[in-house]
């Protein structure tokens, strides 16, 4: 399956949040990176959002005060919202809010 240009941009944005987490939080999201490599960015985000509980990485980033580096936050970026259905965006929004994150865009 070929990725659309927007899906490619999302893929690279997911890798960028990994890189930023490594540099700024000294957090190494190895499993997250492996999921992105194996399943792609969009499928990884959908899997994480579809989980009943936040991922370990989400919790680690919350502990560092960097929920902006989560897949949930990236899903809500206006540039990428069309890749996700309203229910997925609502789940991402509610999860972020539950952890005290102020979402810049909705």
N, C-alpha and C positions, 0 to 999 in steps of 0.2 A: 504494500500500500504506500502510495506517495503522500507526503505531507504537503499541505497547502503552505503558502508563504507565511500566513499567520501562525500556523502550527509550528513551523520552523522557528519563528520569532519567539514563540512561547517556550519551545525546547531550549533555546539559548538563554532565555531569561531565567528558566529553572536552573540551568548550570551556573548562571551568574549569581543567583542567590546562594548557591553552594559555596562558590568562591568567596563571596563576601562574608559568609558565616565562618569560613575557615580563617580569613584574615582578621576580621573584627571581633570574633567571639571565641577564637581558638577552638571551634567546634568542627569536627570532621564528620560530615554527614555521608559516610561511605555507603550505607544501605540505600539512602535516598538517591545518591548518584548512580548506584547500580540499577535501581528501579528505572531511572530516567533512561539509562543506556539500553536496558532490556525492553522497556515497554513504551518509551517515548514520554514526552513531557505532559501532554494532555491526559493520556491514560493513567499516568502516575498521579496527577492531581485528582482525577476523578476517583481513583482508588482510595487516596488519602481522605478525601472529602466524604466518600461513602462509608468510611469506617465509623462505627458508633462512638468511638472515643478518639481523642487526638493522638497523633503518633508520638513516639518518644522524642523525635526531633522537634516537633511542635512544642512539647513541654520544655525541652532544653532551650529552645530559642526564647520561650516565654521567661525562663529563669534568667536569661541574659538581657531581657527587656527588648528583644528584637523580633517581635511577631511580624514585623514588616518583611522579614526574610522567609516567611512560610509560603507554602503553595496556596494556602487559603487567601493570603493577602494578594498574591499574584493573580488569582482567579478573579478578584474584584477590580483589578486594574481595568479601566475602561477600554484600553487597547485590546484586551483579551476576553472580555465578557461574552462575546458572541460564540466562543468555543464551548460555553457551558450553559446548561439550561437554568431557568430561574430557580428551580429547587436546589440545584447545586450551589448557586450563588448565595441563596438564603442560608444554606447549611454553613458555608464558609463565613458569611457575615455573622451569624449567630455564635459560631464557635469563637471567632475573634472577639466579639463583644463579651462573651462569657468569661474571657480571660483578661478583660479590661482594656482591650485595644480599641483605640478610637480610629475608626475607619475613615480615611480621607474622602473616599468616593463610594457612592452606593448606587 
